[in-house]
Amino acid sequence: MTPQAAVPLDVLKDLLPLYLAGESSPATRRLVEERIAADPAFARLAAEAGAVDSRLLAAASVGPLPPSSEKSAFDATRRRLRARSYLMGGAIFTSLLPFASHGNSEGIQFLLLRDAPAIAALSAAVAAVLWFAWWRTSRRLRVTGL
């Protein structure tokens, strides 16, 4: 009985990705190569899997990441979270600024709406820009799951 006949085909199919990636042991490599030489159907399967693997590797080849990439990703995420907090604070402030008021015996008087409607409109426009920037930053962070 040959070693290739002793190993079920399903087991060899499971070992094929390791073989194609070059991460299998010499004994596994020898076993897969013997099966490829003896079984044309398995040889076709290995060739197809190898073609798919090489296309995927070519498409995703980014090279080795530098050791500081994790720290730089962490720092970028931290900056984005901080920016989102500042954007929300500014957006809330500029949204409420036109409604600044004070009360006296005549009732509540809105300072900007009554005395400076142009500044109130400018504040509302700035608030809209800040809310948009906050939404966009939040959306970018949503990709990372934060």
CORHULIN-V585862 format. One line per field, one symbol per residue. phi: phi as a letter, one per 20 degrees, with the letter a starting at -180 (. if undefined). burial: 1 if it has 9 or more other ideal C-beta (glycine too) atoms within 8 Angstrom, else 0. Layout:
phi: ???
burial: ???
This chain:
phi: .fffffefffffffegfffffmdefgffgffffffffecfffffffffffffgffffffdfdnfeffefffffffffffffffffffffffffffegfefbbdbfeoecefffeebfffffffffffffffffffffffffffene
burial: 00010010000100111111000100011011011100000110110011001000000000000000000000001001101100110110011011010000000011111000001110110110011011001101100000
